[in-house]
């Protein structure tokens, strides 16, 4: 059975009882979904507006890793791996962007 668009956009796992860990899962789900959406928007923007292949490559990697982390979170239920991928991904992308811009245009702020 194919999932509906509503199930893909919103939480696709069930929470039987309230627990603080459930809130963490929801926040991680929202964070990864927003990262994937922003990366998907930035890929054509960087392609058509900035013409910077390195930024396009970083956005593609960001989009791919966030989709993989969402897959681990929603389908496999591997919350620790999804959180680790998300944290490492954001830290790595920030370091790559600081290196690419070399402190210009307020990239260190």
N, C-alpha and C positions, 0 to 999 in steps of 0.2 A: 504494500500500500504506500503510495507516494504521500509525503507530508504536504500539508496545505501551506500556502504562503504565510498565513497567520502563525502557524507553528514554527516556520523557519525564522520569521522576524522576531517572534517573542520566545519565551522560554519553552523549550521542547522537552523538558524533563519534569517529572512530577516530584512534588514535595509533600510527603504524607503528614509530617508533624513539623511544627515550627521549632527551629533550632537556630542559634546564631550562625552555625555553619551554612545553613540554607541562605541566609542573607549574603554571606560571602560568595556563594555560588551565583546568586542573582547579580551581584555587583560585577563579578568576573565575567559573566555572560554579557552584560550590558557594555562593559569596557571593551571586550574583544569585538563585539558587534560594531561599536562606534569606530574603533580603530580600522576595521575592515572597510566600513563605509567611507571613512575619510580617505583612506588609501586609494579606494576605487575612484573617488572623485579627483584626487590629486594626479593620478596617472595621466588622464587626457589633458588636464590643465598644464602639467609640466611638459607634455609633449607639444601642445599647440602654442603655449605662451612663452615658456622659458627656453625650450629647445636644449635642455640639459640632459644628456643621456644618463649621467650618473644619478641624478635625482629620480629619473624614471625607473632606473634599476632598483634603487632603494625603495621606492613605492611599491614596485612589483614584489620585492622580497617581503616587505611589510604586509602586503595584502595576502600573499601566500601563507606566511607564517601565522597570521591571525586566523585565516580560514582553517588551517591545520589545528590550531589551538581550540577553535570553536568545535571542530570535529571531535577532538579528544574530550572536550567538556560535555558536549551534548550526546554524542553517540556512544562513546566508550565509557563515559563516567569517570574519567581519569582527571580529577580536579587538580591534583598536585602537579601533574605534568603540564596541564593547561596554564596554571598560574606561573609555573617556572618559565614556560615559553613566552608568556606575555610580559613578564618582568624582564627577562633577558632580551627580548625583542625591542622593548622600549629603550632600555639602556643602550643597546647596541646601535639603534637608529640615531639616538641623540649623539653618541660618540662619532658616528659616521658623518652626521650633518655638521658637527663642530669641525671635524677634520676637512670636510669639503669646503666650507665657508671660511675657514682659517680665522675665525674671530671677526669677520666683516659683517656688516649689516645687522648688528646686534644679535649674532647667533649664539653668543655666550650668555645672554640675558635670559 
